[in-house]
Amino acid sequence: MVPGNVLCIGDGSALGHLLALKQLTSRLQHPLDGCVALQKESDIPQILINKNSDIEFCLTDNVQDTLSQWLHTRSIRNYSSIY
């Protein structure tokens, strides 16, 4: 993996993969910027949010649209890796 910023997006099924990626990479060499979109009725433990400030947890009725809208707020050029 090339050093640089890492962009991660996914739905609830990707959360475990994203957290594993965080554990396997250095935050100094690979700062993470991520969004996990979950159905509005999801219950996210506050400790998970607090310990993962580099991940935005978005509760929504439309996961795909939310991820697309969130992604459009980022410049892909700023990332060396995208997951």
FIPA-57396 format. One record per residue: x negated, y, z of N, C-alpha, C in turn. Coordinates in nm, 3 decimals, padded with zeros to 5 digits. Each point is the difference from the previous one (the first is absolute). Layout:
BEGIN
      nc1      nc2      nc3     cac1     cac2     cac3      cc1      cc2      cc3
        X        Y        Z        X        Y        Z        X        Y        Z
...
//
This chain:
BEGIN
      nc1      nc2      nc3     cac1     cac2     cac3      cc1      cc2      cc3
  -00.084  -00.117   00.000   00.084   00.117   00.000  -00.089   00.124   00.000
   00.026   00.089  -00.092  -00.076   00.125  -00.012   00.037   00.093   00.115
  -00.098   00.061   00.069   00.035   00.095   00.106   00.086   00.113  -00.055
   00.095   00.043   00.079   00.089   00.109  -00.038   00.138  -00.019   00.060
   00.086   00.096  -00.024   00.136  -00.003   00.056   00.080  -00.114  -00.060
   00.085  -00.059   00.084   00.084  -00.112  -00.041   00.146   00.041   00.011
   00.075  -00.021  -00.106   00.143   00.029  -00.003   00.076  -00.132   00.010
   00.094  -00.008   00.094   00.079  -00.122   00.019   00.147   00.035   00.002
   00.078  -00.069  -00.081   00.145   00.018   00.002   00.066  -00.136  -00.002
   00.115  -00.009   00.065   00.072  -00.126  -00.003   00.127   00.005   00.080
   00.076  -00.108  -00.009   00.120  -00.012   00.080  -00.035  -00.076   00.128
   00.100  -00.037   00.076  -00.024  -00.068   00.127  -00.078  -00.129  -00.014
   00.016  -00.070  -00.112  -00.072  -00.126  -00.019  -00.151   00.022  -00.019
  -00.041   00.121  -00.031  -00.142   00.031  -00.021  -00.068   00.049   00.127
   00.076   00.024   00.105  -00.058   00.058   00.122  -00.112  -00.086   00.057
   00.020  -00.129   00.009  -00.104  -00.089   00.053  -00.127   00.004  -00.082
   00.013   00.007  -00.131  -00.116   00.007  -00.089  -00.074   00.133   00.021
   00.076   00.107   00.014  -00.060   00.131   00.021  -00.077   00.005   00.132
   00.059  -00.056   00.105  -00.067  -00.002   00.131  -00.125  -00.088  -00.004
   00.006  -00.110  -00.075  -00.118  -00.086  -00.014  -00.110   00.073  -00.076
   00.036   00.074  -00.104  -00.097   00.078  -00.075  -00.070   00.100   00.091
   00.077   00.064   00.087  -00.059   00.095   00.095  -00.103  -00.067   00.090
   00.029  -00.122   00.044  -00.092  -00.072   00.089  -00.127  -00.044  -00.071
   00.010  -00.023  -00.129  -00.114  -00.054  -00.075  -00.087   00.107  -00.065
   00.039   00.126   00.011  -00.077   00.106  -00.064  -00.038   00.107   00.102
  -00.108   00.067  -00.028  -00.049   00.108   00.087   00.079   00.127  -00.028
   00.055   00.060   00.104   00.073   00.127  -00.015  -00.094   00.112  -00.045
  -00.130  -00.011   00.031  -00.095   00.103  -00.042  -00.027  -00.007  -00.150
  -00.015  -00.121  -00.053  -00.027  -00.017  -00.143   00.127  -00.003  -00.084
   00.111  -00.039   00.062   00.125  -00.018  -00.074   00.118   00.059   00.077
   00.008   00.134   00.009   00.115   00.061   00.067   00.130  -00.040  -00.071
   00.100  -00.032   00.079   00.124  -00.052  -00.055   00.110   00.106   00.002
   00.080   00.001  -00.104   00.118   00.085  -00.010   00.110  -00.091  -00.049
   00.103  -00.023   00.082   00.098  -00.098  -00.039   00.143   00.036   00.032
   00.090  -00.067  -00.070   00.143   00.014   00.023   00.063  -00.139  -00.004
   00.079  -00.028   00.102   00.080  -00.121   00.002   00.145   00.044   00.008
   00.077  -00.035  -00.101   00.142   00.036  -00.004   00.082  -00.118   00.050
   00.086   00.029   00.095   00.083  -00.103   00.062   00.146   00.040  -00.007
   00.087  -00.100   00.001   00.142   00.029   00.003   00.035   00.084   00.123
   00.093   00.090  -00.017   00.037   00.098   00.102   00.031  -00.063   00.135
   00.056  -00.118   00.001   00.038  -00.064   00.126  -00.116  -00.072   00.069
  -00.118   00.005  -00.056  -00.117  -00.065   00.060  -00.037   00.066   00.131
  -00.047  -00.082   00.093  -00.044   00.049   00.130  -00.151  -00.013   00.007
  -00.070   00.113  -00.007  -00.146  -00.001   00.001  -00.048   00.032   00.142
  -00.078  -00.088   00.061  -00.051   00.028   00.134  -00.086   00.127   00.000
   00.021   00.086   00.097  -00.074   00.125   00.009  -00.150  -00.023   00.012
  -00.040  -00.107   00.066  -00.143  -00.029   00.014  -00.064  -00.028  -00.137
   00.074  -00.063  -00.091  -00.050  -00.025  -00.135  -00.022   00.131  -00.074
   00.093   00.092   00.014  -00.013   00.131  -00.063  -00.117   00.076   00.061
  -00.011  -00.001   00.132  -00.107   00.074   00.068  -00.139  -00.052  -00.035
  -00.014  -00.130  -00.014  -00.131  -00.059  -00.028  -00.038   00.004  -00.148
   00.092   00.044  -00.085  -00.024   00.002  -00.144   00.040   00.134  -00.060
  -00.064   00.105   00.048   00.034   00.135  -00.045  -00.033   00.024  -00.147
  -00.081  -00.086  -00.059  -00.033   00.013  -00.142   00.105  -00.065  -00.091
   00.101  -00.059   00.061   00.110  -00.061  -00.076   00.127   00.077   00.031
   00.069   00.041  -00.105   00.128   00.066   00.018   00.109  -00.105  -00.012
   00.082  -00.012   00.103   00.111  -00.094   00.000   00.125   00.076  -00.042
   00.055  -00.034  -00.115   00.114   00.071  -00.057   00.124  -00.088   00.006
   00.099   00.043   00.077   00.126  -00.071   00.006   00.091   00.055  -00.109
   00.060  -00.089  -00.077   00.073   00.044  -00.119   00.109  -00.099  -00.039
   00.091   00.047  -00.085   00.100  -00.086  -00.060  -00.051  -00.059  -00.132
  -00.102   00.064  -00.059  -00.052  -00.044  -00.128  -00.153  -00.005   00.005
  -00.052  -00.117   00.030  -00.145  -00.019   00.019  -00.079   00.040  -00.125
   00.043  -00.046  -00.115  -00.073   00.027  -00.123  -00.007   00.149  -00.031
   00.111   00.071   00.011   00.000   00.144  -00.025  -00.086   00.075   00.100
   00.007  -00.042   00.126  -00.080   00.065   00.104  -00.148  -00.016  -00.026
  -00.043  -00.120  -00.035  -00.142  -00.022  -00.030  -00.043   00.080  -00.122
   00.084   00.005  -00.100  -00.031   00.077  -00.120  -00.013   00.149   00.033
   00.094   00.053   00.076  -00.006   00.141   00.039  -00.123   00.029   00.085
  -00.032  -00.089   00.093  -00.117   00.020   00.086  -00.128  -00.002  -00.084
  -00.007  -00.093  -00.093  -00.117  -00.013  -00.085  -00.021   00.126  -00.084
   00.107   00.063  -00.042  -00.012   00.123  -00.079  -00.052   00.118   00.081
  -00.012  -00.015   00.132  -00.058   00.107   00.083  -00.151  -00.017   00.014
  -00.054  -00.103  -00.061  -00.143  -00.029   00.008  -00.064   00.011  -00.138
  -00.129   00.031  -00.002  -00.076   00.002  -00.125  -00.084  -00.128  -00.006
   00.030  -00.083  -00.097  -00.068  -00.129  -00.014  -00.152   00.017  -00.011
  -00.043   00.110  -00.054  -00.145   00.025  -00.018  -00.076   00.004   00.132
   00.071   00.023   00.110  -00.065   00.011   00.131  -00.034  -00.134   00.064
   00.035  -00.110  -00.067  -00.014  -00.134   00.060  -00.092  -00.088  -00.083
  -00.083  -00.076   00.070  -00.087  -00.095  -00.071   00.067  -00.137  -00.012
   00.100  -00.025   00.086   00.072  -00.128  -00.005   00.148   00.027   00.029
   00.085  -00.079  -00.065   00.144   00.012   00.019   00.058  -00.139   00.020
   00.080  -00.015   00.105   00.063  -00.129   00.031   00.149   00.019   00.014
//
